[in-house]
Amino acid sequence: MKSKTKDQLVRAFFELLKQYPLDKITVEMILKQSNLSRRTFYSEYQNKYHLMAACYVYYVGELTKDEVAKADLYGGMEKTLQFMSDNKQIFVNLFSGRAREHFNKYLLSAYIHKTSEIYKEKKEVAQLSLHEAYSLELYNLGVVNCIELWVLRGMKLTPKEMTDVILDSMPEMLKKVMQAHFEY
């Protein structure tokens, strides 16, 4: 994200998430916080949910870019969970209310995409079998649900401990292929 306008919108949205659940944030609030016009907002994003995804990529993507480049699942997950811990109220607000399903769907899609890419790269295949695809989807459904519960239950495990839980629970079939990507 290089645009000054996108940067303003993402930062404004991030600040609002410190105070309000996702379903309570309106485009009007984002406009007021960013000092930008409605036209400018809609020239960049279709709605607040697209801005939500951009906000996650903006902060977490930048934070974990080295781990993503190395396909380091463990390091990437631990840094992501540390960021969530450091910004607890924002993630409580993303996982709360009626709009939480939007954040959950986004996280699930992002996690499935990343783990599928790593799995295909490691296995040196262009496409996953249906068995592998369903296994990755099922595993990532559990990961997203587990992260949501971790956040909403007060993050009683450290980010490192939670990362261990998430990666230790990976099905053996996936673990065999991806093991080199989460040595710890």
QUINOR-V498635 format. One record per residue. N is the residue number from 0. PHI is phi in whole degrees, -180 to 180 (* if undefined). Layout:
[[N:PHI] [N:PHI]]
This chain:
[[0:*] [1:-116] [2:-70] [3:-63] [4:-64] [5:-61] [6:-59] [7:-61] [8:-65] [9:-64] [10:-66] [11:-64] [12:-63] [13:-59] [14:-64] [15:-65] [16:-65] [17:-70] [18:-113] [19:-133] [20:-65] [21:-53] [22:-70] [23:-93] [24:-82] [25:-111] [26:-62] [27:-59] [28:-63] [29:-64] [30:-64] [31:-63] [32:-66] [33:-93] [34:59] [35:-120] [36:-88] [37:-59] [38:-60] [39:-63] [40:-57] [41:-74] [42:-77] [43:-103] [44:-137] [45:-73] [46:-165] [47:-68] [48:-75] [49:-69] [50:-66] [51:-58] [52:-63] [53:-63] [54:-65] [55:-63] [56:-63] [57:-57] [58:-87] [59:-74] [60:-60] [61:-67] [62:-63] [63:-108] [64:-60] [65:-67] [66:-67] [67:-64] [68:-61] [69:-92] [70:55] [71:-90] [72:-61] [73:-63] [74:-62] [75:-65] [76:-67] [77:-63] [78:-65] [79:-63] [80:-68] [81:-65] [82:-62] [83:-63] [84:-64] [85:-67] [86:-123] [87:-51] [88:-63] [89:-61] [90:-76] [91:-60] [92:-68] [93:-73] [94:-92] [95:-112] [96:80] [97:-67] [98:-83] [99:-58] [100:-62] [101:-66] [102:-69] [103:-60] [104:-63] [105:-63] [106:-60] [107:-60] [108:-61] [109:-64] [110:-68] [111:-62] [112:-60] [113:-67] [114:-68] [115:-65] [116:-63] [117:-63] [118:-60] [119:-64] [120:-63] [121:-65] [122:-85] [123:59] [124:-130] [125:-88] [126:-143] [127:-85] [128:-70] [129:-60] [130:-60] [131:-65] [132:-62] [133:-66] [134:-63] [135:-65] [136:-65] [137:-62] [138:-60] [139:-70] [140:-59] [141:-65] [142:-61] [143:-64] [144:-63] [145:-64] [146:-64] [147:-59] [148:-64] [149:-58] [150:-65] [151:-72] [152:-94] [153:94] [154:52] [155:-71] [156:-93] [157:-70] [158:-56] [159:-65] [160:-62] [161:-68] [162:-61] [163:-60] [164:-59] [165:-63] [166:-79] [167:-67] [168:-86] [169:-63] [170:-57] [171:-55] [172:-57] [173:-76] [174:-59] [175:-59] [176:-78] [177:-97] [178:-50] [179:-64] [180:-91] [181:-144] [182:-63] [183:-150]]
